[in-house]
Amino acid sequence: MSSSAAWMEPSLDVDKLSHEIFSILESKFLFGYDEPKLFLPSTPATIAAAGRVRVLSIDAADGALAGAALVRLEASVRKQCGDPAARVADFFDLAAGSGAGGVLSALLFTRGPDGRPLFSAAEALRLLTKHRHRLSSGAQRKGILRGILGRSGGLFRRVFGDATLRDTLKPVLIPCYDLATAAPFVFSRADAVEADGYDFRMGEVCAATCADSLAGAAPVDMHSVDGRTRIRAVGGRLVMWNPTAVAITHVLNNRQEFPAAAGVEDLLVVSLGGADSAASPGKAVRRPTSAAELARIAGSAQADVVDQAVAMAFGENWATNYVRIQGHVAVPVTTAAAEAALADRGVDSALFRGRKLSERTNGEKLDLFAAELIREHDRRRKRGDAPTVAIKPSTPPSPCSSESTTWPTILLPVQELRN
């Protein structure tokens, strides 16, 4: 018990000089040191006059906790705004997801035949849960998404048909690792709208970000819709477990779509992690038994580092503009366990300040964040000046996604998969 308490309540005594030096280096790495607005004064957080860009980031964890969190967030938004048809995509300006998080982002932000998001949060989580075992192709494939990967993205093709990155309602960022160039590659709607050479089919994007070679999945050989860009992809979790920093960097450097975002005070970010931390408080780390286990530990640690760095970068705005949902102990990979984890207190962490249990549960954090999303949504409707965001239209539509070819292909299967 004492070791757990020590882990949760670390000493706040730090070397001031080291902290200041690292703050400068981290700010330069994440957001650009030359931007003076990024160094926030020690004053209470204020809402920018032009509004705040709303960012959703989902880790490459198993997906159960993130899926349950999205269901809770969508339900809370519907209740607070009084619209039973509201979707997650209605209240965010950008979504970034890696691995399982990339699949959830694609399901929630791809445009359906009626112009609305293809899936609700509950439908997306139900789809992943329903097909976990049916498509499983090996004992080593465990977890809520492993089965989906067992048939080379077959389910993804059924769900998305010929839809491409251009067919997402809002900007999305989904990473993978390209073996052909030996470098990370981020699938981006903004790039896809600019050039066919960066537009990829959503089914292949999901298969690429989930292709975990350490778990036995084969690389995904894919090409852009015009055939000019070819990728041999393995999973995004190997290079970018927590995509929050990439999402923030994209917003702050994409002035065409986010002209009002000058610093982190202009952002409203929720980052959804997992409940499979490298070590539970008060328990010794068991000896890793495989390369996959080592990769999981490294990825989880990387996610924590990103979380801590981002929290520090937000400064005084951390309490209102940045929310991290993460379990502090590992839970079974089931939706029931994930929903139960939302009733537990979450973990707050910051560089040089350690980690501690939050004063609120993860569910309470999501409800409060939903209220902030609705305030921002209402503020934009009432304001008549320059918009906070200016999403590039996907015109002309992608050559693979006209109504005559895409929606008849996927509409009936999607209806079946939702049930």
C-alpha positions in Angstrom: 0.0 0.0 0.0 2.8 2.4 0.8 4.5 1.8 -2.5 1.2 2.6 -4.3 0.8 5.8 -2.3 4.4 6.8 -3.2 3.8 6.2 -6.8 0.6 8.3 -6.8 1.9 11.2 -4.7 5.4 12.0 -5.8 7.5 14.8 -4.5 7.1 18.1 -6.4 10.6 19.3 -5.6 12.4 19.7 -8.9 15.5 21.4 -10.2 14.2 24.8 -11.4 16.9 25.3 -14.0 16.5 21.8 -15.5 12.8 22.4 -15.7 13.2 25.7 -17.5 15.7 24.3 -20.0 13.6 21.3 -20.8 10.5 23.5 -21.1 12.2 25.4 -23.9 13.4 22.3 -25.7 10.1 20.6 -25.4 8.2 23.7 -26.6 10.5 24.0 -29.6 10.1 20.3 -30.4 6.4 20.2 -30.2 5.2 23.6 -31.3 8.0 26.0 -32.4 10.0 28.0 -30.0 9.8 31.1 -32.2 6.1 31.6 -31.5 5.9 33.9 -28.5 2.3 33.1 -27.7 3.2 29.5 -26.9 4.8 30.7 -23.7 1.8 31.2 -21.6 1.7 33.7 -18.7 0.9 32.5 -15.2 -2.6 33.8 -15.3 -6.0 32.1 -15.3 -7.0 30.5 -18.6 -9.2 32.6 -20.9 -11.3 31.6 -23.9 -9.8 33.0 -27.1 -12.1 35.5 -28.8 -12.0 33.6 -32.1 -12.9 30.3 -30.3 -11.0 27.1 -29.8 -10.2 24.3 -32.2 -11.6 21.0 -30.9 -9.2 18.1 -31.2 -9.8 14.4 -30.6 -6.8 12.1 -30.1 -7.0 8.3 -29.6 -4.1 6.1 -28.6 -3.1 2.8 -30.2 -4.1 0.9 -27.1 -6.6 -2.0 -27.4 -9.5 0.3 -28.0 -11.9 -0.8 -25.3 -11.5 2.1 -22.9 -11.3 4.6 -25.8 -14.5 3.2 -27.3 -16.3 3.3 -24.0 -15.1 6.8 -23.4 -16.4 7.9 -26.9 -19.8 6.3 -26.1 -20.0 8.2 -22.8 -18.9 11.5 -24.5 -21.4 11.2 -27.3 -24.2 10.3 -24.8 -23.3 13.3 -22.6 -23.2 15.7 -25.6 -26.7 14.4 -26.7 -28.1 14.9 -23.2 -26.6 18.3 -22.6 -27.5 19.8 -26.1 -30.9 18.1 -26.4 -30.1 16.5 -29.8 -30.6 12.7 -29.8 -29.0 12.5 -33.2 -25.7 14.3 -32.3 -22.5 12.5 -33.2 -18.9 12.8 -32.0 -17.9 14.3 -35.4 -20.3 17.2 -35.0 -18.4 18.6 -32.1 -14.7 18.1 -33.2 -12.6 19.8 -35.8 -9.9 17.2 -36.2 -9.4 13.6 -35.2 -6.1 11.8 -34.8 -5.8 8.1 -34.1 -3.2 5.4 -34.2 -3.8 1.6 -34.4 -7.2 1.0 -32.8 -7.6 4.7 -32.4 -7.2 5.2 -36.1 -10.0 2.7 -36.8 -12.3 4.5 -34.3 -11.5 7.8 -35.9 -12.2 6.5 -39.4 -15.6 4.9 -38.3 -16.7 8.1 -36.6 -15.5 10.7 -39.1 -16.1 9.0 -42.5 -19.1 10.4 -44.4 -22.1 8.1 -44.8 -24.5 8.0 -47.8 -26.8 10.5 -46.0 -23.9 13.0 -45.5 -23.8 12.2 -41.8 -21.0 10.2 -40.0 -21.0 6.6 -41.0 -21.2 5.3 -37.4 -22.2 6.5 -34.0 -19.8 5.9 -31.1 -22.0 3.0 -29.8 -22.2 1.4 -33.2 -18.5 1.6 -33.7 -17.7 0.0 -30.4 -20.4 -2.7 -31.0 -18.9 -3.5 -34.4 -15.4 -3.9 -33.0 -16.7 -6.1 -30.2 -19.0 -8.2 -32.3 -16.3 -9.2 -34.8 -13.4 -9.7 -32.4 -13.8 -13.5 -32.3 -15.5 -14.3 -35.6 -12.5 -13.0 -37.7 -9.8 -14.3 -35.3 -7.1 -16.2 -37.2 -4.7 -17.3 -34.4 -4.3 -17.7 -30.7 -1.7 -15.0 -30.5 -4.2 -12.4 -31.8 -5.9 -11.1 -28.7 -7.9 -8.0 -27.9 -10.7 -6.1 -29.4 -9.1 -5.5 -32.8 -6.9 -8.5 -33.3 -9.7 -10.5 -35.0 -10.4 -7.8 -37.5 -6.8 -7.9 -38.7 -6.9 -11.6 -39.3 -8.4 -11.4 -42.8 -6.3 -8.7 -44.4 -8.8 -5.9 -43.8 -11.8 -7.8 -45.2 -14.1 -6.2 -42.7 -12.7 -2.8 -43.4 -13.4 -3.2 -47.0 -17.0 -4.2 -46.2 -17.5 -1.1 -44.0 -15.8 1.6 -46.0 -16.2 0.3 -49.6 -14.4 2.7 -51.9 -14.4 5.6 -49.6 -11.1 7.5 -49.3 -9.5 10.1 -47.0 -11.3 12.8 -49.0 -14.6 11.3 -47.8 -14.0 12.2 -44.1 -16.2 14.9 -42.7 -13.3 16.6 -40.8 -9.5 16.5 -41.0 -8.1 13.1 -39.8 -4.5 12.0 -39.1 -3.8 8.3 -39.0 -0.1 7.1 -38.8 1.7 4.0 -40.0 5.3 3.0 -40.6 6.4 2.6 -44.3 8.9 -0.2 -44.7 9.7 1.1 -48.2 11.1 4.4 -47.0 11.9 3.3 -43.5 10.0 6.2 -42.1 6.7 7.1 -40.4 3.9 8.0 -42.7 0.8 10.0 -41.6 -2.4 9.6 -43.7 -4.0 13.1 -43.8 -7.2 14.4 -45.2 -5.6 17.8 -45.8 -3.0 16.2 -48.0 -5.5 14.1 -49.8 -7.6 17.1 -50.7 -4.6 18.7 -52.2 -3.3 15.8 -54.3 -4.6 12.4 -55.5 -1.1 11.1 -54.7 -1.9 11.3 -51.0 -5.5 10.1 -51.1 -5.9 6.5 -49.9 -8.9 4.2 -49.4 -10.1 4.2 -45.8 -10.2 0.5 -45.6 -6.6 0.2 -46.5 -5.7 3.1 -44.1 -7.3 1.2 -41.2 -5.6 -2.0 -42.2 -2.2 -0.2 -42.4 -2.4 1.5 -39.0 -3.4 -1.8 -37.3 -0.9 -4.1 -39.1 1.1 -5.1 -36.0 3.9 -7.2 -37.4 5.0 -8.2 -33.9 1.6 -9.9 -33.4 1.8 -11.8 -36.7 0.2 -9.4 -39.1 1.7 -9.1 -42.5 2.6 -5.6 -43.9 -0.1 -3.9 -46.0 1.0 -3.2 -49.6 -1.1 -0.2 -50.7 -1.1 2.7 -53.2 -2.8 6.0 -53.5 -6.0 6.3 -55.7 -3.9 7.5 -58.7 -1.2 4.8 -58.1 1.6 7.3 -57.8 2.4 6.7 -54.1 3.1 3.2 -52.9 3.5 2.1 -49.2 4.4 -1.1 -47.5 2.9 -0.3 -44.1 3.0 -1.8 -40.6 1.1 -0.6 -37.6 1.0 3.0 -36.4 1.4 1.8 -32.8 5.1 1.0 -33.5 5.9 4.7 -34.2 3.2 6.8 -32.7 1.2 5.2 -29.9 -0.1 8.6 -28.7 -0.8 11.0 -31.6 -1.8 14.0 -29.5 1.4 16.0 -30.2 1.1 15.4 -33.9 -2.5 16.5 -33.9 -1.6 19.7 -32.1 1.4 20.4 -34.3 -0.8 19.9 -37.4 -3.4 22.4 -36.2 -0.9 25.1 -35.2 0.9 24.8 -38.6 -2.2 24.5 -40.8 -3.2 28.1 -41.1 -5.5 27.5 -44.1 -7.9 25.3 -42.1 -7.2 26.6 -38.6 -6.5 30.3 -39.1 -7.4 31.3 -35.5 -5.1 28.7 -33.8 -2.0 30.7 -32.7 -1.1 28.7 -29.6 -2.3 26.0 -27.2 -4.6 28.4 -25.5 -6.7 28.3 -28.7 -7.2 24.5 -28.5 -9.6 22.2 -26.7 -8.1 18.7 -26.7 -9.2 15.4 -25.4 -6.7 12.5 -25.5 -8.1 9.0 -25.0 -5.6 6.4 -23.7 -5.9 2.9 -22.5 -6.0 0.9 -19.3 -3.1 -1.3 -20.2 -0.3 0.7 -18.6 3.2 -0.7 -18.5 2.9 -1.2 -14.7 0.2 -0.9 -12.2 1.0 1.1 -9.1 2.6 -0.9 -6.3 3.3 -3.9 -8.5 6.6 -5.0 -9.9 7.0 -5.2 -13.7 7.1 -8.8 -14.7 9.8 -9.9 -17.1 8.6 -9.4 -20.7 8.1 -12.7 -22.5 8.1 -11.5 -26.1 9.0 -8.8 -28.5 5.4 -7.9 -28.7 5.3 -7.4 -24.9 8.4 -5.2 -25.1 6.8 -3.1 -27.9 3.7 -2.7 -25.8 5.6 -1.5 -22.8 7.6 0.9 -25.0 4.5 2.2 -26.6 2.7 2.8 -23.4 5.7 4.6 -22.0 5.9 6.8 -25.1 2.2 7.6 -24.7 2.9 8.7 -21.1 5.8 10.9 -22.2 3.6 12.6 -24.8 0.8 13.1 -22.3 3.2 14.7 -19.8 4.8 17.0 -22.3 1.5 18.2 -23.8 0.1 18.8 -20.3 3.2 20.9 -19.4 2.9 22.8 -22.7 -0.7 23.8 -21.9 0.6 25.5 -18.7 -2.2 27.3 -16.9 -4.7 26.2 -19.6 -4.1 22.6 -18.7 -7.1 22.2 -16.4 -9.6 23.5 -18.9 -8.2 23.0 -22.4 -6.6 19.6 -22.1 -8.2 16.3 -20.8 -6.5 12.9 -20.7 -8.6 9.8 -20.2 -6.5 6.9 -19.0 -6.9 4.0 -16.6 -4.3 3.6 -13.9 -4.5 -0.2 -13.7 -4.8 -2.8 -16.4 -8.3 -4.2 -17.0 -9.7 -7.1 -19.0 -10.2 -6.4 -22.6 -14.0 -6.2 -22.5 -16.4 -3.3 -23.0 -17.9 -4.0 -19.5 -14.5 -3.6 -17.9 -13.8 -0.5 -19.9 -17.1 1.0 -18.9 -16.3 0.2 -15.3 -13.0 1.9 -15.7 -14.8 5.2 -16.5 -16.1 5.1 -12.9 -12.6 5.1 -11.6 -10.4 8.1 -10.9 -8.1 8.8 -13.8 -4.4 9.7 -13.8 -3.0 13.2 -14.1 0.7 13.6 -15.0 3.2 16.3 -16.0 6.9 16.3 -16.7 9.0 16.8 -13.6 5.8 16.6 -11.5 5.2 12.9 -11.5 1.8 11.1 -11.7 -1.1 11.1 -9.3 -4.8 10.1 -9.2 -7.1 12.8 -10.5 -9.7 14.3 -8.2 -12.4 13.3 -10.7 -13.4 10.0 -12.4 -12.8 9.5 -16.1 -16.6 9.7 -16.6 -16.8 13.0 -14.8 -14.0 14.4 -16.9 -15.8 13.4 -20.1 -19.1 15.0 -18.9 -17.3 18.3 -18.1 -15.4 18.2 -21.5 -18.8 17.6 -23.2 -20.0 20.8 -21.6 -17.0 22.7 -23.0 -17.6 21.2 -26.5 -21.2 22.4 -26.4 -20.2 25.9 -25.2 -17.8 26.2 -28.1 -20.4 24.9 -30.5 -22.9 27.5 -29.3 -20.4 30.2 -29.3 -19.6 29.6 -33.0 -23.3 29.7 -33.9 -23.8 33.0 -32.3 -20.7 34.7 -33.6 -20.8 36.3 -37.0 -17.2 37.1 -37.6 -14.4 35.0 -39.1 -14.7 31.3 -38.6 -12.5 29.4 -36.1 -12.0 26.7 -38.7 -12.2 26.6 -42.5 -12.2 22.9 -43.6 -11.1 22.4 -47.2 -14.0 21.0 -49.3 -13.2 17.7 -51.0 -14.1 18.9 -54.5 -13.9 17.3 -56.9 -14.8 14.1 -54.9 -12.3 11.3 -54.9 -12.5 9.2 -58.1 -13.2 6.1 -56.0 -16.1 7.5 -54.0 -19.0 8.7 -56.2 -22.4 7.9 -55.0 -22.9 5.4 -57.8 -19.9 3.3 -56.9 -19.4 3.6 -53.1 -22.6 3.7 -51.2 -24.5 0.8 -52.8 -21.4 -1.2 -52.1 -21.3 -0.6 -48.3 -24.7 0.5 -47.2 -26.3 -2.9 -46.7 -23.2 -4.5 -45.0 -23.0 -1.5 -42.6 -26.6 -1.9 -41.6 -26.0 -5.5 -40.9 -22.8 -4.9 -38.9 -24.5 -2.3 -36.7 -27.0 -4.7 -35.4 
